Amino acid sequence: MGHKVHPTGFRLGIIYGWQSKWYADRHYTELLHEDLTIRRTIMKGMADAGISKVEIDRDANHVVVTVHTAKPGIVIGRGGQKVDELRLTLERLTGRRVRVNIIEIRQPELDAQLVARSVAEQLQRRVSFRRVLKQSVARTMQRGAKGVKITVGGRLGGSEMSRRATDMEGRVPLHTLRADIDYGTAEAHTTFGRIGVKAWIYKGDILPEPKAPPKPEEAEVEAPAPVAAARAPQERPEAEAEAEGAAPAEQAAPTNSQSAEQ
């Protein structure tokens, strides 16, 4: 049987970081449920704001909530009114000081969670699931994705027997750890039951940082050493040649004097 692994959890600590960043010894369970409550409150209260994910950072008595959304205007509200209301609501829930940051998602078509949510909303409006899959895949590929796969499962088209339909374009290398694959899920609540939606979007590889080349100063300092070593063997033969040339001359001198005495 196949063992399906969550693409984001599979890559945690390798190319992805955690969405909750804090450490606790004793009160871990309380803080975990607090995180779940914060996310549930934001997602339900702003279901139409196109929220992709919520990141939570904690200090001793301070919580920083970062909301990634495709429609920041809806989250912020007129004059920042909605953000203030959200902050006060979260402070009442947690009993801590809360700071809310809003980050806009520039290309919602490349966010798997938003794509899955869009497919689910169209299925709720009784649009043909085949048309929805084809249009969503084509729109994502046009935005520059290297691959996309969308799967829907349930009583598609109101049929008696549930089934699964998948549309895919490009490549989605799920086994490659350095592959940047965004994954999202959603549910369509229809009159004949729930239809599940899964989306995988492959955006390319995240390669490790290349090693820095050696500095030019170090290269210049190290370069003269081999040159000096290379010159040394060339100078030795000349010295030996001079010594050899001088030796015959000295030997020749006594032979001349001997001949003169004779």
C-alpha positions as CSV (number, residue, x, y, z in Angstrom):
1,M,0.0,0.0,0.0
2,G,1.1,3.6,-0.6
3,H,2.2,5.7,2.3
4,K,1.3,9.3,1.5
5,V,3.4,12.0,3.2
6,H,2.5,15.7,3.6
7,P,4.9,17.5,1.2
8,T,5.5,20.4,3.6
9,G,6.2,18.2,6.7
10,F,8.5,16.0,4.5
11,R,10.7,19.1,3.8
12,L,10.6,20.8,7.3
13,G,14.1,21.7,8.4
14,I,15.5,21.2,4.9
15,I,14.0,23.9,2.7
16,Y,10.9,25.0,4.8
17,G,10.6,26.4,8.3
18,W,7.9,26.0,10.9
19,Q,4.7,28.0,10.9
20,S,4.8,28.2,14.7
21,K,8.1,29.3,16.2
22,W,8.4,28.9,20.0
23,Y,9.6,26.5,22.7
24,A,7.9,25.4,25.8
25,D,8.7,22.8,28.5
26,R,5.7,22.5,30.8
27,H,2.9,24.4,29.0
28,Y,3.3,22.9,25.6
29,T,-0.2,21.5,25.3
30,E,-1.8,24.8,26.3
31,L,0.2,26.8,23.8
32,L,-0.5,24.3,21.0
33,H,-4.2,24.5,21.6
34,E,-3.9,28.3,21.8
35,D,-2.2,28.3,18.4
36,L,-5.0,26.1,16.9
37,T,-7.6,28.5,18.4
38,I,-5.9,31.5,16.9
39,R,-5.8,30.0,13.4
40,R,-9.4,28.8,13.6
41,T,-10.6,32.2,14.7
42,I,-8.8,34.0,11.9
43,M,-9.8,31.5,9.2
44,K,-13.5,31.5,10.2
45,G,-13.8,35.2,10.9
46,M,-12.2,36.2,7.5
47,A,-13.2,33.3,5.2
48,D,-13.6,35.7,2.2
49,A,-10.2,37.3,2.6
50,G,-8.2,34.7,0.8
51,I,-6.0,33.8,3.8
52,S,-3.4,31.2,2.9
53,K,-1.5,30.6,6.2
54,V,-1.0,32.1,9.6
55,E,2.4,32.2,11.2
56,I,2.8,32.5,15.0
57,D,6.0,33.7,16.9
58,R,6.0,33.8,20.7
59,D,8.2,35.6,23.2
60,A,7.8,35.4,27.0
61,N,4.5,37.4,27.1
62,H,4.1,38.5,23.5
63,V,2.6,36.9,20.4
64,V,3.3,38.0,16.8
65,V,0.7,36.7,14.4
66,T,1.6,37.0,10.6
67,V,-1.4,36.6,8.2
68,H,-0.6,35.8,4.5
69,T,-3.6,36.9,2.5
70,A,-4.4,37.6,-1.2
71,K,-6.9,40.4,-0.2
72,P,-5.1,42.6,2.5
73,G,-7.8,45.3,2.1
74,I,-10.4,43.0,3.6
75,V,-8.2,42.0,6.5
76,I,-7.1,45.6,7.3
77,G,-10.5,47.2,6.9
78,R,-11.2,50.9,6.6
79,G,-8.6,52.8,8.5
80,G,-7.2,49.6,10.0
81,Q,-10.5,49.0,11.9
82,K,-10.7,45.3,11.3
83,V,-7.1,44.7,12.3
84,D,-7.6,46.4,15.6
85,E,-10.7,44.3,16.2
86,L,-8.8,41.1,15.3
87,R,-6.0,42.1,17.7
88,L,-8.3,42.8,20.6
89,T,-10.1,39.4,20.0
90,L,-6.8,37.5,20.0
91,E,-5.7,39.3,23.1
92,R,-8.9,38.2,24.9
93,L,-8.4,34.6,23.7
94,T,-4.7,34.4,24.8
95,G,-4.4,36.8,27.7
96,R,-1.2,38.1,26.1
97,R,-0.1,41.1,24.1
98,V,-0.7,40.4,20.4
99,R,0.8,42.1,17.3
100,V,-0.8,41.4,13.9
101,N,1.3,41.6,10.7
102,I,-0.3,41.4,7.2
103,I,1.6,40.1,4.2
104,E,0.1,40.3,0.7
105,I,0.3,37.3,-1.6
106,R,1.1,38.8,-5.0
107,Q,0.2,35.8,-7.1
108,P,-2.7,33.8,-5.6
109,E,-2.6,31.4,-8.6
110,L,0.7,30.1,-7.3
111,D,-0.5,29.4,-3.8
112,A,-1.8,25.8,-3.4
113,Q,-4.2,26.6,-0.5
114,L,-5.9,29.5,-2.4
115,V,-6.1,27.3,-5.6
116,A,-7.8,24.5,-3.6
117,R,-10.2,26.9,-1.9
118,S,-11.1,28.4,-5.3
119,V,-11.8,25.0,-6.8
120,A,-14.0,24.1,-3.7
121,E,-16.0,27.4,-4.0
122,Q,-16.7,26.7,-7.7
123,L,-17.8,23.2,-6.9
124,Q,-20.2,24.6,-4.3
125,R,-21.7,26.7,-7.1
126,R,-22.4,23.5,-9.1
127,V,-19.8,24.3,-11.8
128,S,-18.7,21.2,-13.8
129,F,-15.7,19.7,-12.0
130,R,-13.9,18.9,-15.2
131,R,-14.1,22.5,-16.4
132,V,-13.0,23.7,-13.0
133,L,-9.9,21.4,-13.0
134,K,-8.8,22.4,-16.5
135,Q,-9.2,26.1,-15.9
136,S,-7.4,26.1,-12.6
137,V,-4.5,24.0,-13.9
138,A,-4.2,26.3,-17.0
139,R,-4.3,29.5,-14.9
140,T,-1.6,28.2,-12.6
141,M,0.7,27.2,-15.4
142,Q,0.3,30.6,-17.1
143,R,1.6,32.2,-14.0
144,G,4.9,30.4,-14.3
145,A,4.5,27.2,-12.3
146,K,6.7,24.3,-13.4
147,G,4.0,21.8,-12.6
148,V,0.6,21.5,-11.0
149,K,-1.7,18.6,-9.9
150,I,-5.3,19.0,-8.6
151,T,-7.4,16.1,-7.3
152,V,-11.1,16.2,-6.3
153,G,-12.8,13.3,-4.6
154,G,-16.4,12.6,-3.5
155,R,-19.8,12.5,-5.1
156,L,-18.8,14.4,-8.2
157,G,-21.7,15.7,-10.3
158,G,-24.1,14.3,-7.7
159,S,-23.5,10.7,-8.6
160,E,-24.5,7.9,-6.3
161,M,-21.0,6.4,-6.2
162,S,-18.2,8.6,-5.0
163,R,-15.1,8.8,-7.3
164,R,-11.9,10.7,-7.7
165,A,-10.8,12.9,-10.6
166,T,-7.3,14.3,-11.2
167,D,-5.9,16.9,-13.7
168,M,-2.1,17.5,-14.0
169,E,0.3,19.5,-16.2
170,G,4.1,19.7,-16.0
171,R,5.9,17.7,-13.4
172,V,5.5,17.4,-9.6
173,P,8.6,15.6,-8.2
174,L,7.2,14.7,-4.7
175,H,10.3,12.6,-3.8
176,T,12.8,15.4,-4.5
177,L,13.6,17.1,-1.1
178,R,14.9,20.3,-2.7
179,A,11.8,20.7,-4.9
180,D,9.7,23.7,-3.8
181,I,6.2,22.1,-3.8
182,D,3.3,24.0,-2.2
183,Y,0.4,21.8,-1.0
184,G,-3.1,22.8,0.0
185,T,-6.4,21.2,0.8
186,A,-10.0,22.4,1.0
187,E,-13.6,21.0,1.2
188,A,-16.7,21.8,-0.8
189,H,-19.9,21.5,1.2
190,T,-22.5,20.5,-1.4
191,T,-26.1,19.4,-1.0
192,F,-25.1,15.8,-1.8
193,G,-22.1,15.7,0.6
194,R,-18.6,16.9,0.9
195,I,-16.1,17.0,-1.9
196,G,-12.4,17.1,-1.0
197,V,-9.9,19.1,-3.0
198,K,-6.1,18.7,-2.9
199,A,-3.6,20.9,-4.9
200,W,0.2,20.5,-5.5
201,I,2.1,23.3,-7.2
202,Y,5.8,22.8,-8.2
203,K,7.6,26.1,-8.4
204,G,11.2,24.9,-9.0
205,D,14.2,23.7,-6.9
206,I,15.6,25.5,-3.9
207,L,19.3,24.8,-4.3
208,P,21.9,25.1,-1.4
209,E,23.9,28.3,-1.2
210,P,27.1,28.0,-3.3
211,K,30.4,28.1,-1.5
212,A,32.1,31.5,-1.7
213,P,35.2,31.5,-4.0
214,P,38.6,32.4,-2.3
215,K,39.3,36.1,-1.9
216,P,41.7,37.6,-4.6
217,E,44.2,38.8,-1.9
218,E,44.7,35.2,-0.7
219,A,45.2,34.0,-4.2
220,E,47.9,36.7,-4.8
221,V,49.8,35.8,-1.6
222,E,49.8,32.1,-2.4
223,A,50.8,32.5,-6.0
224,P,54.6,33.5,-5.7
225,A,55.5,30.4,-3.7
226,P,55.2,27.9,-6.6
227,V,56.9,30.4,-8.9
228,A,60.0,30.6,-6.6
229,A,60.0,26.8,-6.4
230,A,59.9,26.5,-10.2
231,R,62.8,29.0,-10.6
232,A,65.1,27.1,-8.2
233,P,65.8,24.1,-10.4
234,Q,66.6,26.3,-13.3
235,E,69.3,28.3,-11.4
236,R,71.1,25.1,-10.1
237,P,72.3,23.8,-13.5
238,E,73.9,27.3,-14.3
239,A,75.9,27.3,-11.0
240,E,77.0,23.7,-11.6
241,A,78.0,24.6,-15.2
242,E,80.1,27.5,-13.9
243,A,81.8,25.3,-11.3
244,E,82.5,22.6,-14.0
245,G,83.9,25.3,-16.3
246,A,86.2,26.6,-13.7
247,A,87.6,23.2,-12.7
248,P,89.1,22.3,-16.1
249,A,90.8,25.8,-16.3
250,E,92.4,25.1,-12.9
251,Q,93.5,21.7,-14.0
252,A,94.9,23.1,-17.3
253,A,97.0,25.8,-15.5
254,P,99.4,23.3,-13.7
255,T,99.9,21.4,-16.9
256,N,101.2,24.6,-18.7
257,S,103.6,25.4,-15.8
258,Q,104.9,21.9,-15.8
259,S,105.7,22.1,-19.5
260,A,107.5,25.4,-19.0
261,E,109.7,24.0,-16.3
262,Q,110.5,21.1,-18.5
